[in-house]
Structures are given as C-alpha cells and as structure tokens.
Amino acid sequence: FNMAIDKNQASSVLKLCKKYQPETKEAKKARLMEMAKAKKDGEEVKSKKPQVLKYGLNHVTTLVENKMAKLVIIAHDVDPIELVCWLPALCRKKDVPYCIIKG
C-alpha cells in the first residue's frame, strides 16, 4: 500500500466522490414526498434512485465479485491492513479498476 496515487489525482478523485455522495435523510424524504404527491395527483412518476457511492467492505466486495463496481478506492491507512490487503488482487482478477489513496 505504498503505491498510492499522487495528490493531483487524489484531489480529482475526491471531487468526483463528492459529486456522487449519498443523499441526506432530509433530501431523501423530500424526494419521496414529492414523488408521493405527484402520484397522488394522478401524474405518472418516472423517478429513479440517484446514483451514489457505495461504501463498506462487504458491500464493495459483493459489487466487485458481481462485476458491478466501476472503480474501487482503497484507503492506505486501514488498520488492521489485513482487512483490505486482498482487495487489489480481487479487483485485478475481476478486471475492476482500483486505486489506493492517502489521506
């Protein structure tokens, strides 16, 4: 885990992550209320769930195994390191791009 991406790449990856951060509870509630109101008025509702980042070791592992992950970002300072040391090998095996990021 000493081959992390440089600071410029890391900042662009983090900007991308910020764009896809999960919606807050208030935003989700407002979206669902708006959808329910439109449905109540008789309008046809065509609202998809927004695309967001997925996180958590078990969830990301499942996504990589099913080849549904587009990019895996791994933190370099995970403690204990044994939790994620096998993840790059799995990503290589399943042809999923990954990067190791500092900070």
C-alpha atoms as an extended CHARMM CRD file, in Angstrom:
* protein
*
       103  EXT
         1         1  PHE       CA              0.0000000000        0.0000000000        0.0000000000  PROA      1               0.0000000000
         2         2  ASN       CA              2.9400000000        2.3000000000       -0.6080000000  PROA      2               0.0000000000
         3         3  MET       CA              1.9990000000        2.9060000000       -4.2810000000  PROA      3               0.0000000000
         4         4  ALA       CA             -0.7400000000        5.4850000000       -3.7170000000  PROA      4               0.0000000000
         5         5  ILE       CA             -1.9100000000        7.9590000000       -6.3560000000  PROA      5               0.0000000000
         6         6  ASP       CA             -0.3990000000       11.4470000000       -6.2550000000  PROA      6               0.0000000000
         7         7  LYS       CA             -2.0670000000       14.5000000000       -4.7210000000  PROA      7               0.0000000000
         8         8  ASN       CA             -3.4220000000       15.9060000000       -8.0140000000  PROA      8               0.0000000000
         9         9  GLN       CA             -5.1060000000       12.6480000000       -8.9340000000  PROA      9               0.0000000000
        10        10  ALA       CA             -6.3280000000       12.2140000000       -5.3740000000  PROA      10              0.0000000000
        11        11  SER       CA             -7.9560000000       15.6410000000       -5.3380000000  PROA      11              0.0000000000
        12        12  SER       CA             -9.7360000000       14.9750000000       -8.6410000000  PROA      12              0.0000000000
        13        13  VAL       CA            -10.9320000000       11.5730000000       -7.3810000000  PROA      13              0.0000000000
        14        14  LEU       CA            -12.2240000000       13.1620000000       -4.1790000000  PROA      14              0.0000000000
        15        15  LYS       CA            -14.0530000000       15.8510000000       -6.1980000000  PROA      15              0.0000000000
        16        16  LEU       CA            -15.6680000000       13.0780000000       -8.2050000000  PROA      16              0.0000000000
        17        17  CYS       CA            -16.6210000000       11.2810000000       -4.9840000000  PROA      17              0.0000000000
        18        18  LYS       CA            -18.1630000000       14.4530000000       -3.5830000000  PROA      18              0.0000000000
        19        19  LYS       CA            -20.3540000000       14.7040000000       -6.6750000000  PROA      19              0.0000000000
        20        20  TYR       CA            -21.7700000000       11.2320000000       -6.0060000000  PROA      20              0.0000000000
        21        21  GLN       CA            -22.0300000000       11.3490000000       -2.2300000000  PROA      21              0.0000000000
        22        22  PRO       CA            -25.1690000000        9.7240000000       -0.7960000000  PROA      22              0.0000000000
        23        23  GLU       CA            -28.1560000000       11.9900000000       -0.2780000000  PROA      23              0.0000000000
        24        24  THR       CA            -29.0140000000       13.1500000000        3.2240000000  PROA      24              0.0000000000
        25        25  LYS       CA            -32.0640000000       11.8810000000        5.0750000000  PROA      25              0.0000000000
        26        26  GLU       CA            -33.8050000000       15.2300000000        4.5590000000  PROA      26              0.0000000000
        27        27  ALA       CA            -33.1290000000       15.1980000000        0.7920000000  PROA      27              0.0000000000
        28        28  LYS       CA            -34.3650000000       11.6190000000        0.5010000000  PROA      28              0.0000000000
        29        29  LYS       CA            -37.5060000000       12.4430000000        2.4620000000  PROA      29              0.0000000000
        30        30  ALA       CA            -38.1860000000       15.4880000000        0.2670000000  PROA      30              0.0000000000
        31        31  ARG       CA            -37.6540000000       13.4410000000       -2.9170000000  PROA      31              0.0000000000
        32        32  LEU       CA            -40.0070000000       10.6930000000       -1.7310000000  PROA      32              0.0000000000
        33        33  MET       CA            -42.6490000000       13.1970000000       -0.5880000000  PROA      33              0.0000000000
        34        34  GLU       CA            -42.5160000000       14.9280000000       -3.9690000000  PROA      34              0.0000000000
        35        35  MET       CA            -42.8690000000       11.5810000000       -5.7180000000  PROA      35              0.0000000000
        36        36  ALA       CA            -45.8150000000       10.6000000000       -3.4840000000  PROA      36              0.0000000000
        37        37  LYS       CA            -47.5190000000       13.9490000000       -4.1060000000  PROA      37              0.0000000000
        38        38  ALA       CA            -47.1500000000       13.5480000000       -7.8730000000  PROA      38              0.0000000000
        39        39  LYS       CA            -48.5310000000       10.0220000000       -7.6620000000  PROA      39              0.0000000000
        40        40  LYS       CA            -51.4700000000       11.2270000000       -5.5620000000  PROA      40              0.0000000000
        41        41  ASP       CA            -52.3060000000       13.8990000000       -8.1540000000  PROA      41              0.0000000000
        42        42  GLY       CA            -52.5220000000       11.1750000000      -10.7860000000  PROA      42              0.0000000000
        43        43  GLU       CA            -49.3520000000       12.0370000000      -12.6480000000  PROA      43              0.0000000000
        44        44  GLU       CA            -47.0950000000        9.2960000000      -13.9090000000  PROA      44              0.0000000000
        45        45  VAL       CA            -43.9550000000        9.1200000000      -11.7790000000  PROA      45              0.0000000000
        46        46  LYS       CA            -40.6630000000        8.3320000000      -13.5020000000  PROA      46              0.0000000000
        47        47  SER       CA            -38.0960000000        8.9230000000      -10.8000000000  PROA      47              0.0000000000
        48        48  LYS       CA            -35.0650000000        6.7160000000      -10.4010000000  PROA      48              0.0000000000
        49        49  LYS       CA            -32.9210000000        6.4710000000       -7.3460000000  PROA      49              0.0000000000
        50        50  PRO       CA            -29.9170000000        8.7630000000       -7.7260000000  PROA      50              0.0000000000
        51        51  GLN       CA            -26.5760000000        7.1130000000       -8.4500000000  PROA      51              0.0000000000
        52        52  VAL       CA            -24.4200000000        7.3510000000       -5.3590000000  PROA      52              0.0000000000
        53        53  LEU       CA            -21.2020000000        5.9470000000       -3.9400000000  PROA      53              0.0000000000
        54        54  LYS       CA            -21.3310000000        2.5550000000       -2.3100000000  PROA      54              0.0000000000
        55        55  TYR       CA            -19.1860000000        2.0160000000        0.7530000000  PROA      55              0.0000000000
        56        56  GLY       CA            -18.4230000000       -0.6660000000        3.2770000000  PROA      56              0.0000000000
        57        57  LEU       CA            -16.0980000000       -3.5960000000        2.8610000000  PROA      57              0.0000000000
        58        58  ASN       CA            -18.7480000000       -6.2980000000        2.4980000000  PROA      58              0.0000000000
        59        59  HSD       CA            -20.8660000000       -4.2680000000        0.0880000000  PROA      59              0.0000000000
        60        60  VAL       CA            -17.9070000000       -3.2830000000       -2.0940000000  PROA      60              0.0000000000
        61        61  THR       CA            -16.6640000000       -6.8860000000       -2.1310000000  PROA      61              0.0000000000
        62        62  THR       CA            -20.0590000000       -8.0660000000       -3.3570000000  PROA      62              0.0000000000
        63        63  LEU       CA            -20.1050000000       -5.3940000000       -6.0640000000  PROA      63              0.0000000000
        64        64  VAL       CA            -16.6090000000       -6.3510000000       -7.2460000000  PROA      64              0.0000000000
        65        65  GLU       CA            -17.4460000000      -10.0640000000       -7.2960000000  PROA      65              0.0000000000
        66        66  ASN       CA            -20.5600000000       -9.3530000000       -9.3830000000  PROA      66              0.0000000000
        67        67  LYS       CA            -18.5420000000       -7.0140000000      -11.6530000000  PROA      67              0.0000000000
        68        68  MET       CA            -20.9090000000       -4.1470000000      -10.8650000000  PROA      68              0.0000000000
        69        69  ALA       CA            -18.2180000000       -1.8640000000       -9.4300000000  PROA      69              0.0000000000
        70        70  LYS       CA            -16.8170000000        0.7680000000      -11.7880000000  PROA      70              0.0000000000
        71        71  LEU       CA            -13.9430000000        1.9540000000       -9.5650000000  PROA      71              0.0000000000
        72        72  VAL       CA            -12.7270000000        0.8670000000       -6.1410000000  PROA      72              0.0000000000
        73        73  ILE       CA            -10.9700000000        3.4330000000       -3.9550000000  PROA      73              0.0000000000
        74        74  ILE       CA             -8.9390000000        1.9640000000       -1.0920000000  PROA      74              0.0000000000
        75        75  ALA       CA             -7.5970000000        3.9800000000        1.8250000000  PROA      75              0.0000000000
        76        76  HSD       CA             -3.9230000000        3.3970000000        2.6050000000  PROA      76              0.0000000000
        77        77  ASP       CA             -4.2640000000        3.7210000000        6.3880000000  PROA      77              0.0000000000
        78        78  VAL       CA             -6.7260000000        0.9270000000        7.1460000000  PROA      78              0.0000000000
        79        79  ASP       CA             -5.9740000000       -0.7160000000       10.4720000000  PROA      79              0.0000000000
        80        80  PRO       CA             -5.5790000000       -3.7060000000       10.5530000000  PROA      80              0.0000000000
        81        81  ILE       CA             -4.3330000000       -3.8550000000        6.9670000000  PROA      81              0.0000000000
        82        82  GLU       CA             -5.4450000000       -7.4930000000        6.6520000000  PROA      82              0.0000000000
        83        83  LEU       CA             -8.9930000000       -6.2240000000        6.1410000000  PROA      83              0.0000000000
        84        84  VAL       CA             -8.2110000000       -4.8840000000        2.6670000000  PROA      84              0.0000000000
        85        85  CYS       CA             -4.8890000000       -6.4270000000        1.5950000000  PROA      85              0.0000000000
        86        86  TRP       CA             -6.7080000000       -8.9560000000       -0.6220000000  PROA      86              0.0000000000
        87        87  LEU       CA             -8.9150000000       -6.3450000000       -2.3170000000  PROA      87              0.0000000000
        88        88  PRO       CA             -6.4360000000       -5.2820000000       -5.0670000000  PROA      88              0.0000000000
        89        89  ALA       CA             -5.9700000000       -8.9320000000       -6.0790000000  PROA      89              0.0000000000
        90        90  LEU       CA             -9.7370000000       -9.4030000000       -6.2980000000  PROA      90              0.0000000000
        91        91  CYS       CA            -10.0710000000       -6.2280000000       -8.3780000000  PROA      91              0.0000000000
        92        92  ARG       CA             -7.3430000000       -7.4310000000      -10.7640000000  PROA      92              0.0000000000
        93        93  LYS       CA             -8.9980000000      -10.8370000000      -11.0690000000  PROA      93              0.0000000000
        94        94  LYS       CA            -12.3870000000       -9.3210000000      -11.8940000000  PROA      94              0.0000000000
        95        95  ASP       CA            -10.9440000000       -6.5430000000      -14.1300000000  PROA      95              0.0000000000
        96        96  VAL       CA            -12.2440000000       -3.7300000000      -11.9130000000  PROA      96              0.0000000000
        97        97  PRO       CA            -10.0670000000       -0.6040000000      -11.7470000000  PROA      97              0.0000000000
        98        98  TYR       CA             -8.8850000000        0.3480000000       -8.2730000000  PROA      98              0.0000000000
        99        99  CYS       CA             -6.6840000000        2.9760000000       -6.6860000000  PROA      99              0.0000000000
       100       100  ILE       CA             -5.0660000000        3.4600000000       -3.3150000000  PROA      100             0.0000000000
       101       101  ILE       CA             -5.4530000000        6.9210000000       -1.8690000000  PROA      101             0.0000000000
       102       102  LYS       CA             -3.6790000000        8.6400000000        1.0100000000  PROA      102             0.0000000000
       103       103  GLY       CA             -5.4670000000       10.8540000000        3.4930000000  PROA      103             0.0000000000
